[in-house]
Amino acid sequence: MDKLWMSKNRLSEEYEGGVDAFLKFAVERGCDSNFMSCPCTKCANTRKHKLSIVKGHIIMNGMDMTYKRWIWHGEGLTSSQSTYESSWVGKGDTSYNVEEPISMIHDAYDAYEDNPTHFQTLLEDAERDLYNGCTNFTKLSATIKLYNLKAKYGWSDTSFKDLLKLLKDMLPEGNLLPESLYAAKKTLSTLGLDYKKIHACPNDCILYRKEFKDANDCPTCGMSRWKTNTKTKGVSRVPSKVLWYFPPIPRFRRMFRTPEICKELTWHSDGRTRDGILRHPADAPAWKLVDNKWPDFGQEPRNLRLALAADGMNPHSMMSSNYSCWPVILVTYNLPPWLCMKRKFMMLTLLISGPKQPGNDIDVYLAPLIDDLKDLWEVGVQTYDGYRDQSFTLKSVLLWTINDFPAYGNLSGYLVKGYKGCPICMDNTHSFWLPKSRKMSYRGHRQWLPLSHPYRKQKKAFDGEQLLDPAPKPLSGTEVL
């Protein structure tokens, strides 16, 4: 298709005719006219609008000149890829009502299964020196650092694009620095470094996804999805609260494509010493229980055993601030003990924005992660093993959670304070109210000592009473529920 119209005057009939031909071309290739990626200079294919709005944007803002191959609008794809793209780009993401970053379409992971070496080619391209003789930055590392600065200081898309152009002109000729926001996002998302912004109710009632993706008000509390503009006293299109979701499945698949990491992911089966001593979670009863109860899962050593860590943090480094955002991190325990807790293998999956903590409503925010984990457990995903040069069905199981006691109460939904604050003793909790300090005190630790232990009968050394009750019996699964 002729693309000379892109460089014409936007007020000319030739330019408008080119826009109409472009949109007609996109619709014929399967793009939905009600949800089409907008390739104008401001949206840069990161937003989707109706056909009429896309046309207005292209005419007012101009076409993004770096978008030379129209892969988002049906150009240059094979029949299988065209079907895949039209189902994704044309209809949009039906699970999340988000403003997507540039995601993997032409270089989708499903296409990698047919040509596993393609991912290695992309990885080698990303690891190329930023320019000839550069020893500090690669194409990928420079893009990530610049993008982190954009997020840290809240740069607008326009200012970030102008900065990239300036830096590219300042660096030696032939440098690989992206020249636009579109190109920067494409560099990141091609390797699976994308994310999703999911709008949330400010009262933590729901996420605006699935059946609520088009709602403007919370069906539970009636709060607006959008912030109020204080100047005009009207509703803006800025979401009141946002959940940042980093899908783990593409990153799991990417881990297995790196031969060195793929080999370490089966260390628990191939390299672990088996002498009955507990030095790794693979030696623990919970790990062995999974192997015995679900032998099909346990027979594949590449299946992942995960732990979920969650806690609140203050990103502003001020002890007096009440702001609290919650990161949720997945830990992969297939790796050897000297790697599994390294920063590069601790996978951030959710970032729940503040200013208040989600409390017992944290299950609302965990929903998209739980959906992915259920898919990994029940169905699995086709994954390429870069070490053994073969494909397999990857599955995973969540074995543990890592958190402090208050966060444990939020994740389990159990009360961890008050007169029955012990989740083990429950109704038999030995609790005592201290009126002077106005706090609850938990005693009764002597009941776990042997019945004949002398401490049980001592009064003065403890609380003035003997404690002869036996320790409570562990609860069964039914009793816990």
N, C-alpha and C positions, 0 to 999 in steps of 0.2 A: 504494500500500500504506500502511496506517495506521502512523504512526511515533510515536504518542503513548506507546507502551510504553517508549520510550527514557528518558523522564523519570520513570518510575515507580520505586518501591522495588525494588531488585534482588533482594530476598528474596520478593517477591510472586509469586503464580501468574501474574498478568497479564504481568509482565516476562518470566518464563520462557517463557510462551506466545508472546510477541512475538519472543523470540530464536529459538524453533523455527520460527515462521512466516518470519522473515527468512532463516534458513538453507535452508529449503525453497524459498523464492523464488530464492535464489542458485543452488542446484543445478538447479532447473528452467530457469534462464537460461544454463546451460552451465558453471558453475564446477565444478571437480574437487573432490570431497569429500576427496581425499587431499592436496590442495595448494592450499588456499584462503587468500586474503589475510585477515588477522585485523584487524578494525576496532575492537579494544578500545583503551582510552586509552593503554596502554603500547606496543602494537605499531603502532597508527595506520597500518595497511595497509603497513607496511614489512617485515613478516614473513609467512610462509605456513606453515600447519599443517594437520593433519588436522581433519575436521569436528568431532570430539568435543573436540579441544583448543581450537578456535575458540569453541565454545559455552561451555566452562569459562572461557576468558579474558573473554568478554563478561559473564558472570554475576559473576565475581570482580572484574574491573577496571572494568566499566562500558563502555558504548558511547561511542566518540569523538563528542561532540556537534557537532563541526565537520564531521563527515562526514554532510552532509545529503542529498547526491545520491549514491546508491549506484552510481556508475559502475563500481566494481571488482566489483560483484556483479550486473551485468546490467540496471540501471535506466536508462531514458531514452536508449537507444541505437537507432539505425536498424538495419535488418537487416544491412547490410554491416559497420557498426561492431561489432554484437553478435558477428558471426562472428569478426572480428579480435580482439576482446577475449577471447572464450572460448578462442581458440587460444593466447593469450598468458597471460592470468591463470589460466585453468582448468588448463592443463597446466604452467605455470611455464616458466622458461627452461631448455631442455634442454641448453644449451651450458655454463652456468655454475651451480655450486651456490653461490649467493651470497645474502646478505641485501640485496635490491634496495632502493634508495631509491624514492621515488615517481617513476614513469616515465611516459612519454607514452602514454596509452591513448586517452582521449576526444579529445585534441588531437594525435593521432598525426601523424607527418609524411606518411604516405600520404594522410591526409585533406586535408592542405594542398595536395596536387597538384590536387584537385578545386576548391579554393577558395584560390588563392594569397594573396588579400588577408587571409585569416584570420590568417596569421602576422604580417602588418604590424599587424593589430589587437591581437594579443597583445603585440607589441613596444611599441606605443604605450601600452598599459595598464601594462606594466612600467616604462616611463620616466616615468610620471606622478609629480608631486611627492608626497613622503611625506604632506604635509598642506598645506593652503592657505597660501601664503606661504613655504614651505620652499625654500631655495635651495641647501642642501648635500647633500640626499639625495633619491633617487627610491625608488620602491617596490622596485625590483630591487637598487639599490646598497646600501640599508639591510639588505635580507635577506642579501645576500652578505657584508657586513661582519660581521653578527652570526653568521652561520654559520661564517665563518672564525675568529672568536673561540671559538666552541664547539669547533672542531677543535683550535685552538692550545692551549687550556687544559684540554681533556679534560672538558668539562661533560657531565653525564649528560643523557639526553633529558628526564627529568622537570624538572631544574633549568632547562634551556633553555626548556621550555614555560612554566614559572612566570615566568621573566624576560620572555618575550614578552608575557605577560598584564599584568605590571606596567608595562612600557614603554608598551604600548598604552593603558593607563588614564592614564598620566602625560602622554602627548602630547595635543595638541588633539583635540577630538571630530571624527570623520570621517576620521582618519588611516588610511593604507593598510597599516600594519605588520601582518604575519601574526600571528594570535592563537594559533597552535598550531604544533607541529613539522610536522604534516601539511600545513598551509597553506604553511609556509616551503619545504618540499621540493617541493610542487606548483608554487610560483612559479618555482623554479629549473629543475625538470625540464621544465616546459612549453616552455622555450626551449632545451632540449637540453643543459642543464648537469648531466646525471646521470653516474653512475659505477658501476662494478661492483667488488665486493670478491671476489677469487678466492683461495681458500685454496691454500697451497703447502706442499710438503714442506720441513721445516726444513733438510734436506740438499740442497735444490735438485734433487731427482730428478724430480718431476712437479708439475703443477697439478691440483687436484681439480676437473676439468671433463670434459665428455664422458663417456667410459666409466668415469672414476674419480670422478664427481661424488658418489656415495653411499659411497665407501670411507672407512674410519676409520683405516687404516694404509697406509703407502707400500708398493706391491708390489715396489719395488726394494730399499729398505734396511730396511723393516719398522718405521720410526719412526712413532709415533702422529701423527695429524693434529692432536691437541689438546694443549694445555699440561697439565702435571700440577699439581693443586692441592696446594700445599705444606702447607696446614693439615690437610686430610683425607687427604692422600696418595692421592688418587683423580684420575681424569681429569676435567677441566673441559670445558666446551663453548666454550672460548676457543681459536681457531686458533693454532697455533704460529707460522705465518708467513702473511702476507697480501700479495697483489699488488693494487694499486689500478689499475684499468683505466678509462681515459676514452675511450670509443669515438670515433674521429675522423669517421666518416661523418656522423652528425647535425650535427657542427660544420661540416663542409665544405658541407653543404646549407644550413646557416644563413648561411654567408658569401655564398653566391650569392643569397640572398634580399634582401640589403641592396644596393640599386642602386649606391651609391658604391663599395663593395668589389668588387662584381661587375664593374664597369667596369675597375677596376685589375687584376683577375685576367687580363685579356686584353691588358694593356699590352705584353707581350713580342711580341704580334702586331700590335697597332694603333699603338703609340706609340714603339717602339724604333728608334733610329737604326741603319741597316744600312750601315756603311762598312768592314767587315772588321776593326774594332778590338774587342778583347775587353774589354767593360765590364759584361757581365751573363752569367749561365750560358747564356742563349739563344744567345750567340755561340760557345759551346764546342762542340768536336767531339762530345761525348757527347749533347748535345741534338739536334744535327743527325743523328746516327746513328739515334736513335729515330724522327725524322721520315722518314728514308729507308727504314728497315727495316720500320716499321709505319705506312704512309702513312695508313691509316684513323684511327689514333690521332692522328697529327700534324696531320691536316686540321681537327680540332676544337680551336681555340685555348683553349677552356675546360677541356680535360683538364689535370689537375694534374701538375706535375713536382716531386717531393719529395726531401728529404734527411732522413736520420735521424741525430740527435745523441744520444750516450749517454756518460755518465761518472759516476763515483762522487762523492759529496759527503758532508760531515759536517754534518748539520742542527743540531748542538748547538754549533757555533762554538767548539769546543775543539780546539786543535791536537794535544793529547796523547791525545784520544779515538780509539779504533780503530773507532768506529761508522761504517758506510758504507752509505748508501742510494743507489740508482741511479735518477735520472729519465731517461726516454727521450722525446725531443722531436722532433716533425716540423716541418720548415721548408718553406714553400711558396715555390718560386722562380718562379711565374708573376707574382708581384708585382714592381713596379719596385724597383731596388736601395735606394732610400731607405725602403722599407716592409718588404721581405721579412725583414729581421732585427730588426724592431721587436718588442717584448715581446708586444704584443697579437696578433701573427700567428705567434708561435712556440708551437706547440700541444703541451702536455704530454699524452702518451697513456698512459704507464706510469710507475708509481712503485713500484720494487722495494724493499721494506722491508729493513732491516738485521737484525742488526748486522754481518754479514759480507757482502762483495761476492759477487755470483753467479759471478764468474770465467768459466770456459769453459761453464758451465751457463746462461749468459744466454739461450741459444736456447730453453730451457724457458719462460722468462718472456715471450719475444717471440712465442710461439705465437698468442695471441689477436689481436695486432696484425697478424701475418703473414696470418692468415685473412682479416681485413678488407681488407688490401692486395691479396690475391689476388682477392677478390671485385671490388674496384674495377678491377683490371687485366683480368680475364677476362670479367666480366659487366657491371659498372657499376651505377649506381643512378639512378633517375629523380630529377631535380633541377629546381627552378623557377628560372629566370633572372629576377631582379627588375629588371634593367636593360633587358632586351629583351622582357620580358613573354612568355616562352615556356618550355616544358619541354624538357629534353634529357637524354641519358644521360651521366652524368658518369663518367669513368674517370681513373685515375691510374697513375703509374709511379714507382718509387723509383730515383733515379739515383745518389745519393751517400750516403756516411756521413761524419759529422764526429766525430772523436775523437782522443785522444792515442794514442801508440804502444802502451802496454799495453792500452788498451781496443780498439785495432785488432786486437790478437792475440786478445782474447776474442770479438769479433764475427766475425772471419774464421776462427777455429779454428786459426791458425798460431802456431808458437812464435816469440816475439819476444825471446828471451834465450838465452844459451848459445853454443856454438860455431857454430851455424847460425842465428843470430838475425836475419839479414837476409832478408826475404821476397822480395827481388829476386835476390840472389846465391845464396841457399840453400846448396847444397853447395860453392860457390866463395867463401863468405864468408871474408874475411881477418880472422880473430879471433886474439886473443892474450891469454892469462891473465896478469894482473899479480899475482904472488905476494905482494908486500908489502901492497898495498891490497886483495887478495882480490876483484878485480873483473875483468870481461871488457872488453877494449879492442878496438874495431873499427877496423881500418886499411884501407889499400888504396884510398883515395879517388883516388889518382893514376891509377888505371886508366881513369877517364873522361876524362882529358886526351888530346889528340892523341898518336899514337904517337911523333911527333918532338919532343914538348915536353921542354925541358931538365930540368924537375922530375923526370921519370921516372928519370933516371940519377943524380940527386943522392942521396948516402947520408947524409952528416953532418946535413943539414937535416931529415932524416926519421927513419927507424928503422934506419939502417945498411945498408939493402939497396936495390938497384935494383928498380924495378917496371916490367917490360916487357910484362906480360900485357895483352891487349885487354880492353875492357869486356865484361861478360856480355851475351848477347843477351836481349832481353825474352822472357818465357815466353808461350807460346800459351795459350789458354783450356783446352785439353785437358791441357797440362802442369801448369797451376795446380791443376786438379781432381785 
